[in-house]
Every structure is written in structure tokens, then in C-alpha cells.
Amino acid sequence: MTKVSPIAGSGPEGPPAFILITLLSFEEETMSMLALNQLVARSIIDPAIVQAFSAGRINDILGELDFSTELRTQLANLKANTWAEFAVLAYRSVKAAEPVPTRIELPSPVEGLMGDQAQTSKEHVA
């Protein structure tokens, strides 16, 4: 998804000086969170999840889900006394691992046209 935000110089007096385009990688952003949601939801109906956590075998369960290798290692190394505490810490880890949206600054199309007109006007004068 692409989000376009007018900034820097925008206002009632004229067009924005440039446009900021934010590209959000929802696929990357949501895969780990989706896997975490599946893990927590599955733990509600499958007691083997909580049992694996209690026995220190949560890495076996994490391997079945769509976590990156780094994130799976990080989650497996979380220290928590209860399953609920693990779920909260895991959420924080997954949220922190989400990529920052990429920002690209482009000149405003209106500014580009006005710049060409100004150049053309100078050429006619000279």
C-alpha cells in the first residue's frame, strides 16, 4: 500500500513543495504478527502449546510457525514465568522487529511544471 502525504510548504497559499510517499510493506510487517496471533490462538485450544512452554520446548512449536530464524531465536530465548507473560514479551519483540516504513521524497509535479515555465520565460527574455 502507498500512502501519499503533502508536507513542507503545503497550505492554503499554494501547492505542496514536495510530496512524501510512504511505502508500507504489509506482507513483511504482518507475517510475524500473524504467526504470533496463530500461536496465541492455538494455545487457547491446544494445551500442548502451554505444556511445551512449561517444559522449555517452545522452540519446537515456534518452528512450526512462520517466524524468521532471528525472531524465532529471540522468542525462544525470552525469559517468562507464565504463558501470559511470554505472550506479552513475544508481542513486544515481534512489534519491535517490524520494519520501519520506507520513505521516498519526490518533487511535487506542480513545482516541476512551474520550474519549467520559469525557465521558458527566462529564455524568451534573453
Secondary structure, 3 states (H helix, E strand, C coil): CEEEEEECCCECCECCCEEEEEECCHHHHHHHHHHHHHHHHHHHHCHHHHHHHHCCCHHHHHCCCCCCHHHHHHHHCCCCCCHHHHHHHHHHHHHHHCCCCEEEEEECHHHHHHHHHHHHHHHHHC
